[in-house]
Amino acid sequence: FSRRQFIKGAAAGAALGVSAGLGFLAPDNMFAVEHSALKTAANESSELQKVTTICEQCVWRCGVIAKVDNGIVKKLEGNPDHPNNVGKLCPRGNAGIETLYSPDRIKFPLIRAGARGSGLWRRASWDEALTYTADQMKKIKDKYGAKAMMFNSTDNLSQPFFEILLKAYGSPNYGTQRSLCFNAMTTGFLYTYGVPQPGTDYKNCKYMIFAGRNLAEGISNNETQEMIEMIARGTKVVVLDPRFSKTASKATEWLPIRPGTDSAFFLAIINIIIKEKLFKKDFITTYTQGFDDLVQEVKDYTPKWAEQKCEIPAATIERIAREFAAAAPAAIAHPNWRTSNFKNSFQTERAIAVLNALIGNWAQPGGLIPDQEINTAKLGVLSHPPFPQAQGIRLDGVPWQYPLVPLSYGVIQTMRDNILSGKPYEAKGWLISRQNPILSIPERQKTINAFMKLDFVAVIDIQASDTAYYADVILPESSYLERYDGLIPIGSKIFIRQPVIEPLYDTKSSLMIYKELADKLGLGDFLPYKDERDLLAKQLKPFSITLDELEKAGHYVVPNFKKDHSKDFEFQTSSGKIEISSSIMAQMGKKAVPAWDEPPRPPKDHYYLLTGKTAQHTQMFTQNNRWLLEVFSENRAWLHTSVAAKLGIKTDDDVVLESDVGKVTIKAKVTEGIRPDCIFMVGGFGHVSKGLKSAYKLGASDSALHKTITDPLSGSSALSETFVTVSKA
Ligand code: SF4
């Protein structure tokens, strides 16, 4: 058997078993079938078929080797050849089998049969569901213009083809969720270095400051491994975090900083480095602009001043400044990741970007690495007609309201608010590909209200997410173990996601959903491929490997590929230099060098609400995964021992958290590992979809508590400017 013959033949047995499942309305049959199938298969064969593919339990895209026995996926292992994980899978990656065999998978297209959000559906054929979706989208375009239709996609390998569909349709409205995650970091670095996200050379780093990158819990597989190796090697690691995170527990030094004051810490470090002339003068002269303005700005940001703001002793700040500079250029103030915390987070990221520039760690061993995309093999592209001009301004406010935010990033909370206000114009429809705005955007009830206001909502997903639950049509996507996606080049290697078994249900890859929807919209020329294999063959055209060969090998190494380092010091900023003083900020009449911006403090008897990740779950995607629930069953409210004693709360008590916009009940975790003025909860729990049988109402949702506050510069949602009261339930 070739691999494809194998999966076709073997899938027949599995498909027979699952045909008894009735889908979303009555999935319990499926649960029984699944277990008997696994049990039978376990006794049948000792010879496992190995298929190489790519994980999608989060966005990191690790290499996977799936072990398949007679059409049943028995084990997932890390692919040692893949740079994103070098042979290891995290807990979520290991639990991918449960995602595939979950009884809550959507098994065929569904069209709403009751009120929106009622959970009443009827089965539809693909032709009916796609025709209905296309008809609604055409109706909206004809009556209100293409701008009345919004598009939203998760960050995934087929996202470029979703974007082609959006552009072909002609809408200016495209939402991602970056404003809830890392817009502050990407805009801060973009306006300093001209790249949104430089890499970090952990392997050679001698001194690392993390102020928001929690790699032990927000797992980015190879980076997490490199961080652990770095610590084992003896690199000094300083973690600023109001909570004793798992990364803090591995660090050399944990500094429980007051929330929202990281920029005070970094400005004071800069102050010492300048005052004591610890900076790299030649590097600054050659590659930067605006140093003199910075000298003026930071002269009053002394460690003593910063101590009042961030509650880190001045002597500690001074010592860290000297240690950091002494380790240069093999020292990094990490750019971080989820940086949507305070309205001043953009200033924090600018201060971090500038601090790195002062010690000249750019493109040096142990320092910041220039944008890796410069050095990535280029795939073949599809030729299609020119896109129509998108009409109208964007509902997310970019760039007319948020001039600094790159067009592709978006400010999704503004999009939601503008649906509700009907200003600057009415939105009518939303096509969402595996995103879950109902559980992610602050003020969940407002988001539900926005969905109720729309004429039409279609969702592409593998499970009935909270957002799918409020859709009119659900177009079920095959899981990542059953489908192809677009190819991914990483440096000189090209990797493939391919089905390790045939789809268990009547589902399709997003590549084919986008394509068939485009056909029905009369836009088929924009996605000119017959099927996924045809598309992948076109992407592979520049290389001397066939798709069959790539499928078998799992990856392809481009011969004679050379990294192009000539562009390492070409900064894509207005001045062509690292902009310590930002030209664009100056043009906007804003302070052009990093500066202090006082964050709000909680009122009396209120606490900062902090949210973050756990290593066992991915945002709001995996809480219905029963294997992961065994190792992390629900989120809890962390509160400090002294606060718990004052309020008479013990671990496992139910507590009520209440903000200006909502109230939740959640179990308490009493700990010394958090500042007394903070409450922490892992995000992504508290699902409202009854289609997620394990996750429904489990734990509590931070989106029910978060207020909608947006940084006017980066478009970041200032999630930690929400303050809550705590009481025993
Ligand atoms: Fe999968 Fe974990 Fe890698 Fe994410 S980090 S792609 S979940 S193995």
Residues whose N, C-alpha, C, O or C-beta is under 5 A from the ligand:
A	BS01	SF4	C55 E56 Q57 C58 V59 W60 R61 C62 K88 L89 C90 R92 G93 I219 S220 N221
